[in-house]
């Protein structure tokens, strides 16, 4: 086994140190967009470091960054609402990363030595450029570590000027019996129950995002019919409409509403869509989104 490459740990509570990593990610837009917004939210204290504990932000060299690996635990979102058990603490780790495209060997060496392959039951690698999937999958297979499941998505970003022009001619009208308002914590269980990717952490992630980030719902009376949220990594996500409220344009209305709020903050609007979700892709394209890259999620389950 080759020796571990030297790394430098960045204190995510230190805004100045974190800025050096953020600056590195800016140079790789749009591929690094989600990771950039995730670290920016931490820097701005929108997401608190303690809510991702335990965590490690590692770079190969703080003066010449080529590769960044952020290991954290979304299970800690649960601690905001109820205690986490010891079993839950060892249940999963989450990883965001980015590496220069000429540094694949460095990337493999870093994940070999610093990813907690044998310490947790599940590791979720999030929203990374597609080219890394084969690298991670090969490493897992060659070392007989466990199973890997990859979801292929496309990253779509809203062009501000195009969106403004489209808004002038859009004919989306909210039905008279529907009210658009921010989501509340009481809505999280409904969202979680109807989410096809429901997991051990999803309910608490939804609660945390509703409490700390932008999220809107379309309500008929007090009943939630459709929703749209902003995830911890900055993307617009979890757009869903109940079957009985479909074909009313609610998803598009909520997406326009959310995009307008994000643009008011002078931030970029982007989303991830699974490649075969043609309905969502078509809706976003009509709003002015364009494909800007590929992004994958990989779930590793230890043997």
N, C-alpha and C positions, 0 to 999 in steps of 0.2 A: 504494500500500500504506500502510495506517495505521501510525503509529509504535508501537513496542513499549511496552506498558504497564509502568510501574515495578513491580519485584518485589523482594522481600527473600529472600535465601537463608538458610535455617535449617541450622545445623550439627547433623546428626543424632547426632553424638557428644556434644553438649551437652544433658544431660538437662533442664536448666531451660528452654532455648529450645524443645526438643521438646515440653515439657509444654503450652506455649501452643497448639500445633497440636492436641494430643490433647484439650485442653479444648474447642476449637472443634468437633471431631468428635463429642464427647459430646452436644452440643446437637442433633445430627441423627440420633440413634438412631431406628429400627434401620437406616436406609439407609447409615449410615457405619460400621457395626459392624466389617466386615472391615478397613477401612483403619485404624480405631482400634486393633484388636488387632495389626496389622502394626507400627505405630509403637510400640505399647507393648512389643512383643517386642524391638524395637531399643533402646528406652529401658532395658529390663531386661537388656540385653546377651545375651539368649537368641539373638538374631540379631545378629551383629557387623557394624558399618558397613563394615568392609573386605571382607566377604563379599557386598556389594551394589555394589562399586565398578566403574565410576564411578557416582556418584549426585549428584542435586541435589534438594533439597526447597525448593520455591519457594512463597511466599505473596504475595498482592497487597500486604498491609500488615501488619507484625507486630503493630501495635497495634489493628487492626480487620480481622481476617481474614474474608474472604468467599470466597476461592478458594484451594485448595491443590493443587499439582501435584508429584508425586514421581516423578522419572525415575531409574531404577536398572537394574542389569544382573543378572539371575539367572544369566547365564553365569559370573559370578564364583563361584558355588557350586562350579563345576568345579575352581577353583584349590585348593580344599581337598584334592582327591584327585589331580589331575594338572594340568600346565601348560596354560594356555589359549593358543592360537595367535593371531597378529595378525588372521587372517581371522575367527576366532570372536569376537574382541572387537568387530568391526564387524558381527556377524551380526544382533544384535537388541538392542532396549531394551525395558524393561518400565515401564509407567506405572500408578500408582494416583493417583486424584484425587478431590476432592470440591469442589463449588461450591454456594453458596446458590442456591436456585431462582429468585431474582429477579435473578441476575447472569449470565444467559446471554451477553450481549454481552462482558462481562469474560472469561468462560471462553473464548469463541472467539478473542479477541485474545491471550490467554495461550497457547493451544495453537498459534496461528499463528506466534508469535514464539519460543517456547521448546521446543516439541517438535522433536526432531532428525529431521524428515521425510526429509531427503536424505542423512543421515550413516550410517544403518544400513539393512540390507535388510528388517528386519521390526520392527514395533513392536506390542507386545501391551498393550492397555488392559484392566485387570482389574477384575472385580467392581464395577461402577459402576451406579447407578440407571438403569433402562431409558430414561428420558426423554432422556438424553445421547446415546444411539445415533444418533438422527436428526440431531443437531447435528454429531457427528463425521463421520458418513457424508456429510452434505451438504457439509461443508468439504472433505473429500477429493475428492469428485466435482467440485465447482465449481472447485477448483484443479488438477484433473487430476494428482493426486499419485501415484495407484496404485490398488490394489484393497483392498477391505475386506470381511472376512467376520465376521459377528456371530452369536454364540450367545446365545440367550435362556434365562435360568434364573429360577427363583424362589428366594428366600431363605426358609429355614424355620428357626425357632428353637424350642428345647425349653423348655417351661414347667416349671420345677423342681418346683412343687407337684404338677402333673399327673403328672409322671414318677414322683415318689415314690409317689403313690397307685397308678399303674399297675404299678409294680414289686411291689407287695404281691400282685397277682393274676396276674402274668405266669407263664406255664408253660414258658418256654424252658428246656430242659435240654440241656446240652452232651453230645453223644454220648460214650460211655465211651472211645472210641479217639481222641478229640480233646483236645488240650491248648492252652489259651490262654496265650500269653506275648508279651513285647515282641519286636518285629522287630529284626533285626540287619542290618548293612551287606550281608551276603551274600544277603539276601532282595531287595535293590533290583532286581537284574537280572530276576528273575521278575516282579515287580510292573510293571516298565517294559515288558517284552515283551508283557504282556497288557493294557496300558492302551491304549484306543482313541485317545487323544489324544497318543500318544508323539511327542516332539519332540527337537530338538537338545539341549535342556537337561534333559529330564525325568528321565533316569537320575540325574544329579547332584543334582537337586532332591530326588528320593526319598532318596538317600543322606544328604543334609544334614538332611532332616526326620526321618529315622530316628535320626540321631545326636543331634539337638538337641531334638526335640519328642516328643510322645506318639505311639506307633504300636504296634498289636497285631496278632497273627496267630493263626489257628487252624491247628494243625499235627497231621497224622496221622503219627506217628513224627517223622521229620526233614523231612517234605514239607509245604510251605506250601500250605494249601488255601483260605484266605480271609483277608482283611486289612481293616484300617481305620486311617486315619492322620489326624493333625492337620496341616494345611498351615501354611505360614509366616504366613498371614494369619489364623490362629486357627480356621478352619472345619474341621469334620469332613468328610473327603473320601476319595476313592480307595477306597471300599467296594466290594469285589469278591470273588466266590466262583467258584472253578473249576467248570466244568460238572458234573464228576463228584462234586462235594460239595454241589450245590444241593439245596434242599428239606429241609435239615437245620436250618434256622434260624440258621446260623452268622453271617450278616450282621447279624441282629437281636441275637444274643448279643454280638457284637463292638461294635455300636453302643451297647448298654446299658453294657457294660464301659467303653468310652471316655467316654461321657457321665458316668458315675459318677466317673471319675478327674478330669474337668474340673470338675465341680461341687464336688469336694473342694477344689479350688483357688479356690473362690468366683468362678468365671468363667462367662460365658454360653456356652451350647452352641448352635451354629448350623451350618447346612449349606447348600450350593447344589445344586440339582437342575435338570437340563435339563427344560424344560417338558413334553416328550413322554415323559419317563421315569416313566410311571404306576406301575410296580412299586415304584420307590424312594420315590416320593411316598407311596404307600399304606403302605409299611413304616414310614416316619418318622411318619406320622400316627398309626399304631397305638401308637407309642412315646410320643406326646405332643407331637410337633412341630406347629407351626402356621405357615402362610405369613405372613410379615411384610413381604414386599416383593418387588420384581422386581430382578434383577441381570443385567447383560450382560457378555460378554467380546467384545472386538473385536480382530481381528488385521489389521493393515495391512501390506501388502507393497508396497514401493516399485517404481516403474516401472523 
